[in-house]
Every structure is written in structure tokens, then in C-alpha cells.
Amino acid sequence: MIADLKPYSEYKESGQPWLGMIPRHWSLQKLKHLTRFVNGLPFKPGSWCDRGVPIIRIQNLNGSNNFNYTNRRDLPQELLIRPGDLLFAWSGNRGTSFGPTIWERDFSGYLNQHIFKLDGYSLDTRYFAYVLRAVTRNIEDEKAHGIIGLVHITKPELGTTKVPIASLEEQIAIVQFLDWVNKRLVRTIRAKRKVIALLNEQKQAIIHRAVTRGLDSSVPLKPSGIPWLSDIPSHWNVRRVKQVARIVRGKFSHRPRNDASFYDGPYPFIQTGSVARAKKFIIQFTQSLNEKGLSVSRLFPKGTLCMTIAANIGDVGILDFDSCFPDSIVGFTLRPELERDFLYLAFLCMKSEFLRDAPVNTQGNLNVERIGPQCIPLPGLNEQKKILKYVETETVSLDAVITRAEREIELLREYRTRLVADVVTGKLDVREAAAKLPVDEQSSETSEELVEDDSEMIEDEITEPVA
């Protein structure tokens, strides 16, 4: 059905470089003539609480279930988000923080800073969400500069952005078609994610067994005294992390953190998301510091084992280049009796312990004082090396299958993005295809689940928008 899609019969010039030609019978209108923008009120951690009205932050537009709350009851009713409202963030990390999202959770909440609520006047809300998805991709391409990865657009800029508008009848057809396609893509992505999850469980089981019991099942065991560790080989030791490693917190002391004068230099500057996305080694970065930025930060050498202590708690990775990072990440300098990669595997086994130890208020976080007392098993150096070699051998095939499945998901998402853009900008006519769609009564997914398939969303540090 998709392969049979064709362009419209007649087009006209839009005058917008990113749009090119649009169907002759479509209109081109500014967003400010179609919507009502409502600024959210800023909330600070000190005003957050465990009970009350949910505060909806940028992360929650991407599927995060980590909510904060406020007890304030005197906020304007126009800031109260209700199911069916269309939300749109105007600042955040490229590819993750714009939305748009149709709020279909069964509760209401208040907007946090940097989020706009858009109320469509004469538009199908679902259609408008798809249009905004294409528009924001163009915004990202044009606005991502300076601090690489951070995108910010002002309210006047957004309001004057011109978008193509189809007739209401076509809007409905477009939504029907894109929902039908999206539904099938989401199901495929979820199926691949289930496979990845099972493979990761198998990999984790191999690592946990090797790190906590060693390779020889015949050796006698002894109680470790550590709940997560249970029994260990009788010739192993148990050490606190602070006894075998020096823990150094990252640094970036200037506020606001996104002051452009500190960036675009020769020194890589990673964030928590860089660690969370690493496949053991951190091989990519999206920001860099200049000499001025380095003066308020700290440079860690290649090979440093890193752990996130905010946003994504307990994720670990190893620097593949010299890099700076903020105080939401810590680095470890190891003593001679401990192999770096063995500690890396031990930390993988301990992530649930770190999450349990993190405070539950605000976003939750760790610190040096909480990490240092944690205990790890410690075999001799030669045995550590044998364990590392065994784990690498046993997991290499699993890693290959996981990488292939992740690449397939990435390609499916790229295809979805391109298809949405082609349909809502009029490059493809879906009216006939929509009319022939089979009735599908099997799905119970909401539009939010269909548009955003980020069940394993990685939260990065939220950086203040450039003024």
C-alpha cells in the first residue's frame, strides 16, 4: 500500500526552503494564527513534593514516568493540562525534548518551564501533532549550533514559522493513514525490543555469575555478608569501593551551564546521556569546551571509568578519549589490585543497588559518600583477567545480535520520520490509501504510545535555554 503512494497532481511554490512545493489547494499559515501559546511556570526542586498535583516536565513528553509534584493550589487554571491537550517543548536536547505529545494519561498536571501548550483552533489535533513533528525536525536542523545537541527556539520564532495546512477532510485521512502505518512500525519495534531485553538478560546473567562466583563451580563458598552478593568463593575478598578506587566528581562550576562562551573548543564535554548510551566505551560526544570552559571544569584521561549519579542513575562507561564532564558524573582512579574492566562488570551487577540507595525525592541522585561504602567482590588479579576473558568470549555473539536489532530499530524510526514528513508536507497523497485501510479493532494503544515509542528513554541533564 505504501509503495503505491503517488504525489498530488498539482503543486505550488511555498516560498519556504524546507517545504519546497506544496499541493496547490493547501494553505500556508503561521503557527501563531493557528494556536494559543501558554508558558509554563518554573518549578524548582525546593518546591517539589511527594504528593499533590503532578508537574509535567520536558522528560515526561518523551515517555518518562518519573514525575514530581507540587502542593500549590493557586496556579492559573490555563496551566492545568488535561487529557487530549497538545503539548510542545520549545527548548531541549536535539531529537528528544520538543515533543509534540498529545497528553492521554488519566490525570492532569501543571506545566513546568520551557513547555508550550498548543490548542488547535480549526485543526484536527492529531494532524497538528504530525505537522509539528515535521516542523520540529526542520527547527532542529536549522537551530542546532553552538552548543551542539541543544536546540532552542523563541516564542516569536515559533509563532512566525509557516506550516502547510490541508483541508479538514484530508487532515482526517492523513491521520488515519499515519496512525495505521505507525501502529505497525511500533509493534515491530516493540517486538525487537523484547528480543533485545531477553538477550540483555542472558548477558547480565553470564556477567553476574562470573563476577560473583568465578569460573570454577567446585571451589568452596563463604558468606559475603552483602545481600546483593550472597556467597562468594572462599579465597575471594570483599572490599568497599573507596578502598580500591578514588572517586572524583566531575565539574562545571559556571552558571548558566549553557553559556555559549564556554563551548566549541578542543575539549570533549560529555553528559549523562553519553554514558547511558555507551556500549561499554564512550565513543561519542555532542559538546566541547574551549579554554574558558576548561577553566571551570576538569579534564579526565582516556580510559577513565565513569558513572552517572543524576538523571540516569548508576550507568557506567569507559572514556575512549580525554574528556570533561559535569558533577552529575563521577570518575574512578583504581588501585593496582583491581582491573578497571572488572570493576565495570561489578558496577553492571550493582545498578539496582545504586538505584535503591538513591534518594527518591526530586530526580534521585547518588554522591561520592553513597558510592564509596558499597562493597564489591575482589578475586586476585590473575583471576580477574580470566573472568574478563570468559565474559568477553561468552557475550560477543549476544552483543552482535543486540547491535543488529538496535540498528534495525534505528532504521525503522528514520523511515517513520521521513514518511511523516513526506505526507504532512504534501509530497505524497494518501487520500486513496486511507480510504482503503482495513478496520483494525485489535489495538488498544493510545496516540501517545503510537507517536513516542521510548520505553527505554535515556534522560540527559536538562540544560538551561540560551537567552
HELIX and SHEET records of a PDB file:
HELIX    1   1 ILE A    2  ASP A    4  5                                   3    
HELIX    2   2 LEU A   31  HIS A   33  5                                   3    
HELIX    3   3 PRO A   45  SER A   47  5                                   3    
HELIX    4   4 ILE A   58  ASN A   62  5                                   5    
HELIX    5   5 GLN A   77  LEU A   79  5                                   3    
HELIX    6   6 THR A  125  LYS A  143  1                                  19    
HELIX    7   7 LYS A  155  GLY A  159  1                                   5    
HELIX    8   8 LEU A  168  ARG A  213  1                                  46    
HELIX    9   9 VAL A  241  VAL A  244  1                                   4    
HELIX   10  10 ALA A  260  PHE A  262  5                                   3    
HELIX   11  11 THR A  272  ALA A  276  1                                   5    
HELIX   12  12 GLU A  291  SER A  295  1                                   5    
HELIX   13  13 ARG A  340  ASP A  357  1                                  18    
HELIX   14  14 VAL A  368  ILE A  371  1                                   4    
HELIX   15  15 LEU A  381  VAL A  424  1                                  44    
HELIX   16  16 ARG A  431  ALA A  435  1                                   5    
HELIX   17  17 SER A  447  VAL A  451  1                                   5    
SHEET    1   A 2 TYR A  11  GLU A  13  0                                        
SHEET    2   A 2 MET A  21  PRO A  23 -1                                        
SHEET    1   B 2 SER A  27  LYS A  30  0                                        
SHEET    2   B 2 LYS A 162  ILE A 165 -1                                        
SHEET    1   C 4 PHE A  37  ASN A  39  0                                        
SHEET    2   C 4 ILE A 115  LEU A 118 -1                                        
SHEET    3   C 4 LEU A  86  ALA A  89 -1                                        
SHEET    4   C 4 THR A 101  ILE A 102 -1                                        
SHEET    1   D 4 ASN A  68  THR A  70  0                                        
SHEET    2   D 4 VAL A  53  ILE A  56 -1                                        
SHEET    3   D 4 GLY A 109  LEU A 111  1                                        
SHEET    4   D 4 LEU A  80  ILE A  81 -1                                        
SHEET    1   E 2 SER A  91  ASN A  93  0                                        
SHEET    2   E 2 LEU A 150  HIS A 152 -1                                        
SHEET    1   F 2 LEU A 221  PRO A 223  0                                        
SHEET    2   F 2 ASP A 231  PRO A 233 -1                                        
SHEET    1   G 2 ASN A 237  ARG A 240  0                                        
SHEET    2   G 2 CYS A 375  LEU A 378 -1                                        
SHEET    1   H 5 ALA A 245  ARG A 249  0                                        
SHEET    2   H 5 ILE A 329  LEU A 334 -1                                        
SHEET    3   H 5 LEU A 305  THR A 308 -1                                        
SHEET    4   H 5 VAL A 316  LEU A 319 -1                                        
SHEET    5   H 5 PHE A 281  ILE A 282  1                                        
SHEET    1   I 2 TYR A 263  PHE A 269  0                                        
SHEET    2   I 2 GLN A 287  LEU A 289 -1                                        
SHEET    1   J 2 LEU A 299  PHE A 300  0                                        
SHEET    2   J 2 SER A 323  CYS A 324 -1                                        
END                                                                             
